[in-house]
Amino acid sequence: MQIITTLTELDVVIAYGVLKLRQDVFVVEQDCPYEDLDGRDIEPTTVHVVMLGEAAPDSVSDGGTRVLGTARVLDDGGEWRIGRVALVKGARGKGLSDEVMRAALRYIDEAGDTRDVVLDAQSPLTRWYGKHGFEPDGAEFLEDGIPHTPMRLTRA
């Protein structure tokens, strides 16, 4: 099951699960201490794609709600931006990341405009993002010691 909504509309346990998942993946697993809570999560135009399902050993659960994956969709004015795409370890390798990305892109399609979609991919994942129509759109750069490649999905 997927939920696509603003952070303020998420159930508190699900919101906690989203934030904990991002912390577990980006800060702990990838050993990159950075400020994940950057203020953009609570902007009224920001939505969160949340994948719920069977409990994985490392997912947050209240006995029935299990956060397995997430992505954040930002309205950056001239373009859309997708970021914070993550899955719990126990949910990886099952195609769920494709479902999360398709849901994020479907949300953007349903918004009714043709602005491009951008993201900063961890460079080893550029082929995966390419499967969803993204193409490299600039020089590789380091962010928190990890090589990233700017990518763009041209929609107009």
N, C-alpha and C positions, 0 to 999 in steps of 0.2 A: 504494500500500500504506500502511496505517496501523498504528502501534504505539500502544498505550495502556498505560502502565506507570509505575512510580515512577522517579525520576531514578537511583537506585542500581541499578536493573535494566537501564537503557539501556546499550548498547554505548558505550564512551568516545567514539568518533568521532561517533556520533549525538548524544550528550549535548553534546559540543562544538558540533555544528552547531545544536542548539536554542538554546544560550546565545549563540552568535555571531549567529544570526538575530535574536534579541531585541535584542541590542546594535545590530546594523545598522539595524533598523527604529526602535526607540524612542529610542535615544541618538543615533545618527549622523544618520539620515534626518530624524527629527523634531526634531533639535537640542535634545534634552532630557536634559542630564546628570543622571542620577538613579541610585540604587542598585538596579539590577534584581535583584541577588542579595541578596534580603531575608531569607533563611533559610527561607522557606516551601517552596522547591523540594525540600528534603530531608526535610520532615515525612513520616512514614510513611503518612499518609492522602492526600497530594498525588499526583496522577497527571498525566502529560504526554501529550497527544495529539500524535503526530508524524506528519506526512504525508511519505512518501518517494515518489520517482518519478524521472522523467527529469531529468537535470541542467539546471538553469537557470544562466545565466552567473554569477550571484552566490550560488550555493549551495555549501555545504561538501560535499566528496565525498572518499571514499577510493578512488575508482576504480569503485565499485559502489553505495555508499550515498549518497543525496542527500537532504538535509533541505530540503523545500520549504515546509513550514508547521508551525505549532505552536499549541497552546493549553494552558493550565494549569487544572486542576480542583482546587479546594480544598474540603475539608470544614470549614466554619466552625461546626460544632456545630449551630446552629439552622437553618442553610441551607447550600446549596451555593454556591460562587462560581467563576465562569469568568473568566479573565483572560489577559493576555499572548497574545492571539490575533494571529498575524502570518503573513504569507507573504513569500517572497523576491519582489523586483520582477518577475523573469522568469516567475513563476507566477501573477501577478495577472490578473484579468479572465477567468478560465477556469472559475469556479465552485468552485475548490478551497477557498476560505474557507467556503463552505456545507458542504462535506464535512467539514472540520475541526470546524465547529460541530455538525453532526449527530452526529459521532462522540463529541464531548464530552457532548452531551445523551443519547445512547444509553448511554454509560457510567453517567451519573447514573440513568437509568431502570432499568438492570440492577442498580443497588445495592439496589433493593428498598424504597425508602422514598419518601414523597411530599413531602419538604421542598422549599420553593421554591428557585429558582435566581436568584442576583443577579449583577450585573456593573456596572461603571462604564464606559459606552460613551463613546468620543469622540463628542461631540454630532453631528457630521455623519453618523455611522453609526447613529443611532437607528432610521432606517427599515429598514436592513439587519437589525439585531437584531430589529426588529419582525416581520420575515418568519419568525423562529424562535420567535415567541410572546411575546417580551419587551415590556413596557410601561414607560413612564417611571414612576419611583417616588420622586420627590423633585426638589428644585430643582437646576438646573444649577450646577456649581462649576468652578473652575479648578484643574487639577493640572498642574504644570510648565508653566504658561502656555497650556495647551490646554483648551478648554471640554469638560467631561464631564457626562453625564447618568446618574444612577443608574437602573437598570432592573431589573425583576423579572419572572420567569416563575412565575406562581402555579400550583402543582401539586396542592394539597390540595383 
